Amino acid sequence: MKRYVLIVAGGKGLRMGGELPKQFIPIGGRPVLIRTLERFHRWDARAELILVIPASHRTYWSSLCETFDCRAPHRIAEGGETRFHSVRNGLELADADPHGLVAVHDGVRPFVTPGLIDACFAGAERYGAAIPVTQMTDSMRETTAGGVTRPVDRSRYLSVQTPQAFRLGLLREAYRQPYTPAFTDDASVVEAMGAEVHTVPGIRGNIKITDPLDLRLAEVLLREP
């Protein structure tokens, strides 16, 4: 069964406070996005990697791959107006085989582990859709319509990560739906057409790099054995 990995990297890095998009910022001397690609290539060199980036970043990306000798073969799809449109563009590069499996991953999550990738693909093969989640650790509150906040039971909530894995035919069908702002990730797109999503245990170290504090944490994680 053929496996695809769609890596979405359309961020502009605004929360970093600089001009360099966060996926291109180096950690441990190597760009985040290259580290993410290489993680998946080391996991399974037979998996087909599809990178989705804005057209305006392609030239710079090519120069990074040459400079840092990126060894992870991949094809490139053009990013869209939103993440939804970017994933839909990336799916066009996958084969039409509905029995294949595909995972969608954030380009700025370079610490995904082989075990987590395996678990997500296994869940997708068995259930059709599988996403990694972690328990909430902070106390939580919700805002009411009047602007007043009140506590909620955090045990009822989960934090969602990537990769989110699906049967290819299922995800293709889901992305034929019209876009709505309620589509915050791939699971929400699949669920909008009535499909169920299975969860697998996520990993707290599978961080998404979005601000300078995440970069400092990433440098610490790189030093772990």
N, C-alpha and C positions, 0 to 999 in steps of 0.2 A: 504494500500500500504506500503510495507516494505521499510524502509529507512536505508541506510548504511552511515557511515562516515569513510573515509579512512584518517588516520592521518599519514603524511609522516615526518619522523624524521631521516634523514640520515646524517645530518651535522656533521662535525668534529670540528667545533668551532674555525677555524683558525683565524678569524677576532677578536676573543676575546683575542688573545694573550696568551692563556693558553692551558693546555692539556685536560681539561674537556670539552666535547662537549657542545655547547651552550644550547641544549635542556635539559641538566641535571643540569644546573646551577640553584641554588635556587634564587627565588625572594620572599620576605616576608617569608623566611624560608621554602619554599616548591619548589621543582623542577619545572621548566617551563613546561615540558612535562606532568607532573601529573596535573598541573593546567589546561592545555589544554584539556586533557581527561575528567577531572571532569566538565569542562564547558559544554561539549556536553552531558555528562551523566545527568547533572542537567536539561539541555534543554529538553531531552526526554529519559527517562530510557529504553524505548523500542527500540530505535535505536541501531543497531549493530555497535560497534566500532571495527575497524581493524587498528592496529598500525603496521607501516612498519619501521623497524629499522635494521641496519646492524647486521649480525650474531655475530660479535665480541662484540656487546653491550648487548646481551640478558642476560647474567649472571648479569652484573651490573644493568640492568634495573630491573630484578627480585628482587635484593637486595634493590633497591630504593623503589619499590612497597611495600615491607615488612616493611622497615624502616618507611616510611611515610604513611602507611596504605591506599594505594590507593583503593578507593571504586568504581572505574569505571570499570566494567567488560569489557574485550576486548580480541580479538584474535591477534596473532602476525604473520606477514608475513616478509620474509627476504628481506632486502633492496638489490637493484641492483646496477649496475655500474653507472647509472645516475638516475635522478628523474623519467624519463620516464619508465625505467625498474623497479623501485621500485613500481610505481603505478600499472604497469601491474601485478607484483607479488601480490600486495594487492587485485586486482580485482579477482584473482583466488579463494579467500576465500569467495567471495559473491555468493549468489545463482544464478542460471541460469535464474531466472525470469526476462524477458526483461522489465516488467512493473514496476519494483522497481525503486527507486531513490537512487542516491549515490552522496555524496559530498566529495571532496578532499580538505584537509586542511593542512596548514603548522603547524608542531608540535610546532614551536616557535612563534605562534600567540595566546597567552593565553587569550586575552581580547575580543575575539569575543562575540557578544551579542546574546541572544535568538531571538531578533527581526531580526537581520541580517541573522541568520541561517534560520529562517522562510521564509524570503523574497527570499533567494536563492533557497530553496526547492520549494517554490510556483512557482517561475519563471521556474525551471526545469520541474515541472509537466505540466505547461501550454505551454512552448515553446520548451522543450527538453534540453535546456542548459542555465544556468544563472550564471553570475559572478558579484561580487561586484567591483565597481570602484569609484574613487574619482577624483575631479578636481585637476589639477596641480596648485600649488601656487607660485612656483619659476619661474622666467624668464628662458627661455630655448634657447639653441643654438644647431645647428647641425654642425658636422664636414664634410667638403667636401673631395673629393678624394685627393685634393692637400694639405690637412691639415689645410686649412683656416676654421674658424668658422663663422657662420652667425646666426642671430636671427630667430626664428620660432614662429608662432602663438600658444601660449600655450593652447588656447581654443580648439584646434583641438586634443589635447592629453589627455589621462586619465591614471591614475595610477591604476593598477590592484591588487586586494587583493584575499584572500581566506576566506571562502570556495567557491569553484567552484562546482556547482551542475548540475547533468545531469540525464537523463533517463538512467538506468543501461544498457539497450541494446545498446543504442547509444554510450556510453563510451567504452563498451566492443569492439564494432566494430571498433571504432577509434584506440584503442590500439592494433589492429591486424596489423596496418600499420608498415612498417619498420621504425626504429628510424632515425631521422635526427637532427642535432644540432639546427635547426630552432624551434624545440619543446621546448619552454621555460616554458610552463605551460599546463594545461589540455585543456584550451580553444583553444590553438594553434594546439593541436593534433586533436581535433574535427573539427576545421575549415579546416584542411588540406584535409579532405575528403568531403568538400563542405557543411557542416552543418552550420547553422547560430547560433550565440551566443547572447543571450539577456543580457542586463546589468541592474543591480539594484544599487541603491545608497549605496556606502560603508560607513564606519565609520572611521574617522581619528584616533580614539583611538585603532583601530584594528591593532596595530603595529606588525611588524615582528622583533623579537629580533635577531640582527646580530652583534652588536658591544657593547662596554662598555657603550656608551652613551645611547643606547636603554635600557640597564639594569637599569640605573639611572631613566630614564623616567618610566620604568615599576614599580619601587618602588613608584613613585609618583602616578601612576594610581591606584595602589593597595589601596592607602589611600583615594581615592575618594569614596563617599557614593554610 
